[in-house]
Each structure stands twice: as C-alpha cells, then as structure tokens.
Amino acid sequence: MTTAPTYSVLIIGTGPAGLAAAEILATAGCSVTIADRMPSPGRKFLMAGRSGLNLTNAEPEPAFSHRYGSSASWLASAMADFTPAMMIAWAVSLDQPCFTGTSGRVFPKAMKASPLLRAWLSRLNTLGVILSPNTTWTGWDHDNHPVTTRKDGVPTGISTPDATILALGGASWSRLGSDGAWADILARKAIPLAPFRPANSGFRVTWSDLLRDRFAGTPLKRIALTFGTTTIRGEAVITRTGMEGGALYALSAPLRDAIEQNGPATLSLDLRPDLELATLTDRLSKTRARESLSNRLRKAARLPPVATALLRETGEVPASPADLARHIKAVPIRLTAPDSLDRAISTAGGITQAAVDSHFMLRAVPGTFVCGEMLDWEAPTGGYLLQACMATGRAAAKGALTWLNR
C-alpha cells in the first residue's frame, strides 16, 4: 500500500488570506507553518472587526462581481470556488451564526472578530498548524527557498518547505503588520508590480479654521454623496484634514483616479437626500427671513449646526428659499488629495495578473504562491474585501496542492 507524501508548506502572514490557505492545506494533510513578524495573529482582522465584523455581502450576481471592477475576471475562478454563501457556511461551522443587515452586509451574530478568530485558530491548531510569531520573511536564497529571521536577526530554523504562500497584506495600517515592504523584495526579482495607491480612503479638504476646530470628529448622518453619475447614500465624518467614512469610501476609487489625472475634484453633498427639492423649498419658505440661518435649517430641514458651517464654507449662502434648498441638496466639497496610504482601509496596487499563473503562483519563483491584498485588485468596504482575501488565499492553497501533486 502506497502512502501519499506529506508536503511541508510555509505561509508568510497570519491575516485572513494566510489563515484561509493554512486551513485548506492542513485539511489536505500538509505540514503547515505560518510565520508572521507580529507577535500575535490576525491583528488587522481584529481591528477591522472592532465596529462590527463585516464578513461578506448578500448582494446578488452580477452586481457582486462588478464591485471588483476590472479585476473581476481575474478573481472570478477563486470567487466562484468560495462564494458568499460558502463564507457564511464556514462561519457557522466555527459556531459563529450570521445575519444579513438591511444594506446586504453579512455579520456574525457576535458582531466581533475575536470569537471567530479564536475558533479559527483552535481549528488550525487541531489540524496541526504551527504558528511562528516574531518571524520576518526577508526574501529567497540562491535556490529560491524562503529565508526567515527572528527580530534579533537570528535564523528561525524553519526547514525548507516544499511550497511557500505569501499572504503579507497591502500597504496600509503598517502598525498592524501590513507595510508593503515586501514590494522591494519582489522588485529585485523583476516581478511585475503596480504602484500602491490608497483605496477606501478619506480625502483632504482645506477647511476654514472655524469648521476644523469646532466640527472635527462630527458625523454627517443620512447624507448622499455624488461624483460623476454615481450617488452613494450613507454617512461620513468631518476630520481636521478633510472627510472620511463609508459613503466616501464607496467613491474613493473614481475620486482618487480623477485627482491623479486632473487635480482637485469636487464632490456634491446632499444634506437631506430624503427630501425632494420642492418639499425642502416649501419648508424653507415658511420660515421667517429674519431668523438666523442655523434656526432656519434646524426648523425647516432638521439640520445640525455642522450643516450651517458646511454651507458657509462655500461662500455666501443664498437667501431665497429656492436657491437655499438647491444649495442644501448640492453642497460642493473640493477634495484636494486622498489620505495617505497608511490611513487608507485598503490599498490598490501590488502583484499584477501578469506576474502569476492561473493558480496564483509567481512565474518568476516556481513553488511560491501569492494571495490576498498583495494582489493588484481593490473593492469597496461592505464585505467585499474579506471575501476576496479569503477566496484568493484558498485558491492559492489549492494551486499549491496541484503544483505539489504534479
């Protein structure tokens, strides 16, 4: 009787993509070690789940795939092999039942990342997966074997694996481990890379001292933002340097691209998207002209003081009810630049499709597979990021199994 060989696989990175790859490989009988330069696993995953872990999205096809833009066809196979329904079933298998919110976002009922991560790590431990924290990947040796060191520069002693999976994340939130430093290592191998760019980011606005000092940190609720032909309803927050928040993140890719090509871009802010222009005009016409602008806005449109400040940021506020209503429905906000890479929720750029084969193996380094945010794709928040990270992590693991079994 012939016994199937046991392959050893080294995974670099303990984010969702790396852990997803480890689960596939360990279940298949591989000996798996996951190395990470941070002292504990899943740090960005835990941070993302602090305000409610958004696992995936129940949006139906083809709208779901369209969220990945030009990368949808590249990711299609991986996404078809791990669908949103499969993500939910996977969470349930870890005793984390889910529910779907009114926006289509899917959350574990616990709403936190920590219970799911604990259950996931427990499963991986049962499967024999070894975690190697405080371990940094520094590249390859002359035989294209991965080289890892401890923080003090001492070699780790991790044995040469049969295959390697890189799941090092993008270039945002560097304090949690994903600093994009791996790009320099890959560039030395002439591996095709797209430059890093902020995705799902806030934007810079040159506020007046009054607005910045008084209203930084103030939320803008139940608003609508329009850029070009796209309108997004949701919320945003005034910051000292500009604006951020979910509604703005959904427009960040076209806004970023427009600013890169043409300089500052103008965003249209509707402070009362639930009121028709005619209704708002009628309400404003019933207020007394002698009243302060703040009182008129509060009584007629139920707008907070920050709305008054935003209207005044653009210059003289119209006096007539009709003109004021139009101004409330389309406040121009001039965005000068995206926030820095490190402040962005995610990043575009990274390893291009040309650099890998259909199994996410680096063409320049056979036996090394890549996944997650290291790849050059982007998607809005709302469950799409985590879905693609885990899908490509699993696909890279299956690609490694196919390559090993050849």
Disulfide bonds with the S-S distance in Angstrom:
none
